């Protein structure tokens, strides 16, 4: 019988990754200001915080204070600026990742059952890979674009990536290692089932001669 260690390691890593990813997904510290004198304070996927910031394209000349949900009417005049297309892509990919991770944790127990069918294992491996790719693409896009998009938060060179972003990065590595461990276990199970399949073929009655 194939060792359960790779499977248990993959499941444990995936649970830990889900916890870290969920915290990073829901908290507002993806990008934070250095020091307390900045007009921009911090930003998450779903929350933005300012301290008297006035955007140049805001024709009403409103100064923004405090932390608000990014879709709140408070930010209706500057929402297009806060949420450029690459930022929306990050939100979408992370939402896919969270939903897939939640569903995959329900697949893991079924995939770990000793059976003659590895289909559920294959599905779980694919879901784990999909999650890893979503997280990886998100952290790369966000990490690159905060410095490249000069129309976004002013002076990104004196701000920094926050701990929410860091948690998502760590969760990405954990899902990657989970994918590797689960792939190893799947290959072990398939290898283990090969002799059984050959034995079933040998035990089949011979075809009648015509």
C-alpha positions, 0 to 999 in steps of 0.5 A: 500500500502506498504511504499516506505521508505525501497525502497527509502533508499535502492536505495539511499544507493546503489547510494552512494555505487556505487560512493564510490566503483567507486572512490576506484576502480579507484584510486591508494591508496589501500596500501600506504607507511608510510613516504617519505623514502620508495622505495615503495610508493603506490599501487591500483588495477590498478596503482603502484608507486615506488621510486627507487625500485629494485626487487630481481627477476628482472634479468635486475636490473632495478630501478622503479620510479614514478607511472605507469598503472599496465599493462604498459610495464614499469612493464613487468619484475615484473608484476608477482610479483606485481600481484599474484593470490590473487591480480588478484582475487581482481581485478576480483571481484571488476570488477564484483561488479562495472559492477553489480552495474551499471546495478542494478541502472537501475533495481531499478526504474523498481523494484520500480514500483507498480505492481502485479509482484515482479520478478524484485524486486527479481532480484534486491535483488539478484544483490544487494546481489551479489555486497555485496559479491563481495566487502566483499570477496575482502576487506577480501582477500586484507586485509589479504593477504597484511600481509600474503604474504611475497613474495609481497611488502616488509615490509608490517608491516610498510605500511598501508591500504589507503583511496581507500581501506577504500572507498570500505569498506564503500561501502560494508557496504552501499550495505549490508544495501541496500540489507537489506532494499530492502529485507524488501520492497520486503517482504512487497510487497509480503505480500501486494499482498497475499490478491489480489491473494486470491481474484482472486482465489475466483472470478474465476468461478466454474469449470463445473461439469461433 
